[in-house]
């Protein structure tokens, strides 16, 4: 999966998803933490909400929360569910 920053100005959208490959390493690798921090900052400055995918451990969740990430997806937050289970869950 590749994308160009050029799309940020060409395509109107309101959420930007942060790839799981960054989230996997965000706690232990300073470079990935800096990249994620700047993705969140850039998004906020453009009025775009951020969604981090692949949150699997509490340290990832805490760091992303501290960095101001708006939303998260991942096994830490909720495992995938069948449609009927989602309806009951809601």
Secondary structure, DSSP 8 states (H G I E B T S, - for coil): ----TTHHHHS--SEEEE-HHHHHHTTT-HHHHHHHHHHHHHHHHHT-EEEE----SHHHHHHHHHHT--EE-STTT-----HHHHHHH-
